Amino acid sequence: MVKSLLLMLPLCAMISGCQTATKPIACAGFERLQPSLETSVLILKTDRPFANQVASHNRFGASQGCW
């Protein structure tokens, strides 16, 4: 019983060492927004505040190292 517990400890440490995040927590759920050229032009003409929000979203993700 003691031997099996002693063997489990290094195995658990090894398994937990494999859980590394490749991106910061701030990136969770984030993806870069990449509208087509036609969509970008339409949004810029009809809804400038939304276009600014998309640009802000993309700048934030870039500054956090998400993409």
Residue pairs with C-beta under 8 A, 6 or more apart in sequence:
23 65
23 66
24 64
24 65
24 66
26 64
26 66
27 61
27 64
27 65
27 66
30 57
30 61
30 64
30 66
31 61
31 67
32 58
32 61
32 66
32 67
33 54
33 57
33 58
35 43
35 54
40 51
43 50
43 51
43 54
44 51
61 67
